[in-house]
């Protein structure tokens, strides 16, 4: 993962509109996974529109520091496909 907030924002800007899974630490030994679409990036936060079939609310925002401190992890669907193609 990139090591500065600016590089994290630039990487997310290149993935706007892509489908992703957000894996968040929700406490001691508890992890939540949410699927959605990366909708917008702002100077300090980014917004994910969530899949309405799996979640009770429409969107959620995270700060870039959450990624930097590894409180959350993002898995983009297109990156998973590229990794599977490279293995084949």
BAFI-3210 file (N, C-alpha, C; in Angstrom, 3 decimals, decimal comma, padded with zeros to 6 digits):
// residues 88
n [1|2|3|4|5|6|7|8|9|10|11|12|13|14|15|16|17|18|19|20|21|22|23|24|25|26|27|28|29|30|31|32|33|34|35|36|37|38|39|40|41|42|43|44|45|46|47|48|49|50|51|52|53|54|55|56|57|58|59|60|61|62|63|64|65|66|67|68|69|70|71|72|73|74|75|76|77|78|79|80|81|82|83|84|85|86|87|88]
n.u [000,845|000,472|002,601|001,990|-000,504|-001,167|-000,377|-002,089|-004,593|-004,332|-004,154|-006,703|-008,264|-007,839|-009,395|-012,070|-015,519|-015,208|-015,884|-015,609|-014,357|-014,557|-012,657|-012,880|-011,535|-013,389|-013,214|-011,989|-010,714|-012,730|-014,090|-015,421|-016,965|-017,683|-019,351|-019,200|-019,263|-016,671|-017,264|-016,697|-013,881|-012,415|-010,516|-009,766|-011,233|-012,879|-015,696|-017,876|-020,373|-022,672|-023,652|-027,004|-028,351|-026,933|-026,441|-027,650|-027,544|-026,894|-024,383|-020,916|-018,190|-014,647|-011,472|-008,309|-006,260|-007,153|-006,564|-003,808|-002,975|-003,762|-006,270|-008,377|-008,833|-008,703|-010,107|-010,095|-012,249|-011,306|-008,545|-008,344|-009,186|-007,068|-004,935|-005,723|-005,649|-002,925|-001,903|-002,851]
n.v [-001,180|002,304|004,851|007,420|009,953|011,480|009,877|007,736|008,962|009,667|007,119|006,104|007,945|007,069|004,838|005,514|004,843|002,129|-001,250|-002,498|-004,144|-003,422|-004,032|-003,832|-003,189|-003,908|-003,924|-005,828|-008,696|-008,704|-008,331|-006,439|-006,759|-004,996|-004,460|-002,391|000,617|002,760|006,032|008,899|011,090|013,122|015,861|014,837|012,512|009,548|008,320|005,557|003,982|001,764|-001,692|-002,259|-004,597|-005,924|-004,192|-001,816|000,893|003,640|004,830|005,083|006,688|006,946|007,788|008,728|008,186|005,952|003,905|004,236|003,650|001,063|000,322|-000,213|-002,157|-002,229|-003,969|-004,141|-005,199|-005,438|-005,662|-008,114|-009,788|-009,382|-010,497|-013,192|-013,812|-013,569|-015,709|-017,849]
n.w [000,000|-000,653|000,835|001,673|002,277|000,061|-002,142|-001,726|-002,160|-004,899|-006,033|-005,400|-006,807|-009,398|-009,438|-009,343|-009,442|-009,596|-008,509|-005,211|-002,223|001,152|003,908|007,240|010,480|013,239|015,903|018,682|017,390|015,477|012,315|009,643|006,478|003,583|000,533|-002,351|-004,387|-005,310|-004,961|-004,612|-004,071|-001,633|-000,145|002,449|002,923|001,531|-000,341|-000,299|-002,083|-000,921|-001,438|-001,599|-001,022|000,868|002,971|005,438|005,093|002,799|001,953|002,941|004,569|004,622|006,027|004,565|006,264|007,602|005,803|005,672|008,285|008,379|009,360|007,762|004,778|001,252|-001,448|-004,747|-007,360|-010,020|-009,641|-008,391|-010,468|-012,304|-010,863|-010,759|-013,482|-013,977|-012,578|-014,030]
ca.u [000,000|001,261|003,048|001,573|-001,909|-001,286|-000,333|-003,322|-005,668|-004,141|-004,511|-008,169|-008,812|-007,786|-010,367|-013,433|-016,538|-014,907|-016,460|-014,585|-014,734|-013,868|-012,493|-012,597|-011,403|-014,543|-012,999|-011,084|-010,969|-013,959|-013,858|-016,613|-016,720|-018,771|-019,138|-019,795|-018,602|-015,965|-018,039|-016,052|-012,748|-012,298|-009,160|-009,443|-012,019|-013,471|-017,062|-018,218|-021,802|-022,764|-024,629|-028,202|-028,828|-026,145|-026,257|-028,833|-027,382|-026,536|-022,964|-020,045|-016,962|-013,444|-010,376|-007,109|-005,434|-007,590|-005,763|-002,403|-002,751|-004,231|-007,533|-009,208|-008,147|-009,560|-009,853|-010,832|-012,586|-010,458|-007,225|-008,477|-009,219|-005,724|-004,108|-006,113|-005,162|-001,477|-001,628|-003,248]
ca.v [000,000|003,544|005,270|008,771|010,245|011,991|008,754|006,969|009,693|009,533|005,751|005,986|008,735|006,262|003,749|006,035|004,083|000,698|-002,043|-002,893|-004,667|-002,748|-004,886|-002,904|-003,701|-003,420|-004,188|-006,925|-009,935|-008,604|-007,699|-006,287|-006,651|-004,311|-004,309|-001,191|001,303|003,974|007,083|010,217|011,339|014,483|016,052|014,048|011,282|009,036|007,825|004,297|003,658|000,361|-002,582|-002,177|-005,933|-006,420|-003,182|-001,046|002,297|003,854|005,036|005,203|007,400|006,578|008,730|008,126|007,697|004,582|003,034|004,393|002,949|-000,304|000,035|-000,799|-002,615|-002,188|-004,972|-003,799|-006,381|-005,549|-006,123|-009,546|-010,428|-009,335|-011,453|-014,523|-014,000|-013,710|-017,055|-018,840]
ca.w [000,000|-000,684|002,157|002,028|002,018|-001,311|-003,081|-001,532|-002,839|-006,341|-006,417|-005,335|-007,920|-010,613|-009,315|-009,163|-010,153|-009,554|-007,435|-004,256|-000,923|002,248|005,076|008,332|011,839|013,984|017,319|018,980|016,651|014,695|011,020|008,816|005,041|002,880|-000,908|-002,899|-005,501|-004,914|-005,608|-004,624|-003,192|-001,148|000,387|003,636|002,999|000,298|-000,122|-000,951|-002,145|-000,544|-002,046|-000,756|-000,663|002,001|004,007|005,807|004,760|001,393|001,730|004,097|004,240|005,366|005,812|003,988|007,370|007,897|004,944|006,039|009,546|008,164|010,030|006,716|003,574|000,072|-002,482|-005,956|-008,147|-011,207|-009,212|-008,132|-011,777|-012,865|-010,140|-011,182|-014,848|-013,922|-012,086|-015,033]
c.u [000,887|001,530|002,703|000,115|-002,114|-001,270|-001,566|-004,470|-005,547|-004,506|-006,026|-008,837|-008,834|-008,801|-011,798|-014,420|-016,308|-015,568|-015,340|-015,200|-013,893|-013,846|-012,036|-012,471|-012,524|-014,395|-012,061|-011,541|-012,260|-013,676|-015,189|-016,194|-017,940|-018,395|-019,822|-018,983|-017,932|-016,574|-017,299|-014,831|-012,717|-010,903|-008,807|-010,158|-012,418|-014,788|-017,278|-019,730|-021,930|-023,839|-025,840|-028,747|-028,115|-026,092|-027,543|-028,725|-026,754|-025,049|-022,229|-018,789|-015,845|-012,386|-009,186|-006,188|-005,868|-006,809|-004,296|-002,066|-003,251|-005,431|-008,548|-008,306|-009,158|-009,127|-010,728|-011,052|-011,681|-009,047|-007,243|-008,466|-007,829|-004,809|-004,438|-005,623|-003,662|-001,093|-001,918|-002,254]
c.v [001,240|004,072|006,708|008,992|010,714|010,843|007,866|007,641|009,555|008,127|005,569|006,792|007,926|005,119|004,248|005,253|002,583|000,032|-002,530|-003,517|-003,946|-003,709|-003,986|-003,644|-003,087|-003,667|-005,365|-008,211|-009,902|-007,799|-007,586|-006,137|-006,017|-004,175|-003,052|-000,640|002,557|005,142|008,404|010,224|012,826|014,653|015,171|012,701|010,813|008,362|006,562|004,138|002,158|-000,380|-002,660|-003,539|-006,461|-005,456|-002,397|000,429|002,442|004,027|005,228|005,941|006,934|007,638|007,978|007,599|006,305|003,575|003,054|003,630|001,507|-000,672|-000,534|-001,264|-002,599|-003,266|-004,631|-005,055|-006,533|-005,989|-007,611|-010,301|-010,462|-010,338|-012,885|-014,819|-014,218|-015,116|-018,111|-018,958]
c.w [000,000|000,724|002,516|001,624|000,587|-002,318|-002,945|-002,279|-004,348|-006,822|-006,413|-006,448|-009,207|-010,598|-009,116|-010,027|-010,151|-008,361|-006,522|-003,029|000,117|003,432|006,213|009,660|012,665|015,477|017,480|018,285|015,843|013,438|010,288|007,359|004,403|001,415|-001,391|-004,051|-004,950|-005,672|-005,711|-003,723|-002,871|-000,557|001,586|003,702|001,605|000,644|-000,947|-000,903|-001,940|-001,319|-001,123|-000,348|000,578|003,177|004,251|005,446|003,388|001,148|003,049|003,658|005,162|005,097|005,209|005,082|007,825|007,061|005,356|007,311|009,523|009,028|009,049|005,579|002,437|-000,905|-003,674|-006,786|-009,356|-010,842|-008,926|-009,456|-012,407|-012,186|-010,548|-012,586|-014,867|-013,448|-013,132|-016,154]
res [x|x|x|x|x|x|x|x|x|x|x|x|x|x|x|x|x|x|x|x|x|x|x|x|x|x|x|x|x|x|x|x|x|x|x|x|x|x|x|x|x|x|x|x|x|x|x|x|x|x|x|x|x|x|x|x|x|x|x|x|x|x|x|x|x|x|x|x|x|x|x|x|x|x|x|x|x|x|x|x|x|x|x|x|x|x|x|x]
***
